Amino acid sequence: IAYKSNSLDGGYGWVVVVSAFVVMGLTAAVLKTFGLFFVEIQQHFDELASMTSWITSITIAIFHLGAPVASSLCVRYTHRAVVITGGVLAFSGMALGFLGLDMVWISLYWCFSGLGISFSWIPAISIVSHYFSEKRALANAIASAGECAFAFTFGPFFQWLIGQYGWKGALLLIGGIQLNICVCGALMRPLKRAKGPGAHKTFNWMLLRRLDFVLYAIFGILAAMSFFVPPLFLVPLSYSLGIDESWTASLLSVLALVDFAGRLLCGWYANLHLTRTVHLLAMTITLISTSLMLLPLANSYLSLAIFTSFYGFFFGTTVAIHITVLADVVGMSDFDSALGLFMLIRSTGGFLGPPLAGLIVDMAGDYRAGFYMAGATLILSAVFLVILDQFQQRREEENQIKTKPEKSALSYPSLHFLKLQNRRYQEQDVVE
C-alpha cells in the first residue's frame, strides 16, 4: 500500500496525533494504575495475592498476543475501524468486571480489556507513523506522552472514584470514560491509498526471515526484560532504606514527570535529524543502563530521587524513539505487520524479566541486585543495536556499489556514440 506524500507531516495529521495521545492515556495509563484495584479485589474475594495478580498478567498477555491480530486487521481494513472496535471491547471488559461474580469470571472478563487495549494502542501508534515522515519522531513522542500525562492524573482520580463508588462502580465509570477511545478512533481519518508495485494487502509474516528485523526484535526482548524491573523494586528498595511511605509515593510522581519530559525532548531532538535514530536509541539505552547501575548506590531520599529522575528521563527518551527506529528498519510498507510482530516477540522479555530479577534478588538477599541485572541486560541489548547499525551501513554501501556500474554502463555507450559522430564529421571534411 503506497500512501500519497502530500498527506504527510502536518495538517490533519496533528488531529491524529492528539487522538493518539488520548488513546495512549485511556489504554496504557489505565493499565499502569490498575494496581489501585489490586487490594480492593483481593479483600472482596478473600483471595491470595498470587491469584489476584493473574488479572493483571492475563490483561498484559492478551494485550501482546492481540498485537499481530490488530496489525493484520489494520492492513485488511482501516486503523479507524480497529480503534473503534478496541474502544468497545475495553468498555465491555470494565462493564463485565462491574458484575464481580467471582475471580475466575473477572479474569475472563479482563480478556476483553486486554484485547480492547491492544486493538486501540496498536492502530493509534501505527497511524501516526503513516501520517508523518520527516516529523515522525516528534509526532510519535507527543502521542506516546499521553501515557505519562494521564497516568499522573489517573492515580488520585481513580483512588477518589473507588472511595466514592467502590471498586465495582469505579470500574464501570472508567469503562464509560474508555468509550472516548471510539471518538478518537473516528477522528483517525484513513489516508488515501494507491495501489503500487510491492504493495502489501496481507499481514507479512516473512519479516521473521529478515535479519535486520530479527536483530531489532532481540533488542526488544532484552530491553523489555529490564524495563519492567525498576518500577517493581523501586518502592521496596526505598522502604529498605528507611524512607517514609509518603516520600516513597512521591518517587512515582517524579518518575512520571521526567518520563514525560524525556519523551518530548527526545522527539524534538530526533526531529532535527542531527543523529541517526538507531544511534540515538543506542545512546539512550546506554544512559539508562548507567542510571540503573548507579541507582543502587543511593542511601537517602535525595540521592534516590536524583538517580530515579535520570532513569525516568532516559526511559522516556527510549520510548519516544523506538517505534520510529522500527519504521526506519522495515519501511512503512511493512510497518503495520512489523509493529504487531515486534510487540508479540517483545512480550517474552516482559514475562521473563520480573521473575528472573526476583530470583536474583532472593539469591542475593538485596533489592539492589535487581537493578544491576536490569542494567546489565540493557547493555547487552545495546550490543544488538550496534550490530543492526553495522548491518544497515554495510547494506547501504553494497547498494551504492551496485548502482555505480549501472551509471557507468549508461555513460560508456553515450561516449562511444559521440566518438563515432566525431569520426564521421572528420571523414566528411576529408571527402570535401
Buried (B, 14 or more C-beta within 10 A) or exposed (E): BBBEEEBBBEEEBBBBBBBBBBBBBBBBBBBBBBEBBBEBBBEBBEBEEEBBBBBBEBBBBBBBBBBBBBBBBBBEEBBBBBBBBBBBBBBBBBBBBBEBEEBEEBBBBBBBBBBBBBBBBBBBBBBBBBBBBEBBBBBBBBBBBBBBBBBBEBBEBBEEBBEEEBBBEBBBBBBEBBBBBBBBBBBBBBBEEEEEEEEBEEBBEEBEEBEBBBBBBBBBBBBBBBBBBBBBBBBEBBEEBEBEEEEBEBBBEBBBBBBBBBBBBBBBBBBEEEEBBBBBBBBBBBBBBBBBBBBBEBEEBEBBBBBBBBBBBBBBBBBBBBBBBBBBBBEBBBBBBBBBBBBBBBBBBBBBBBEBBBEBBEEEEBBBBBBBBBBBBBBBBBBBBBBBBEBBEEEEEEEEEEEEEEEEEEEEEEEEEEEEEEEEEEEEEEEE
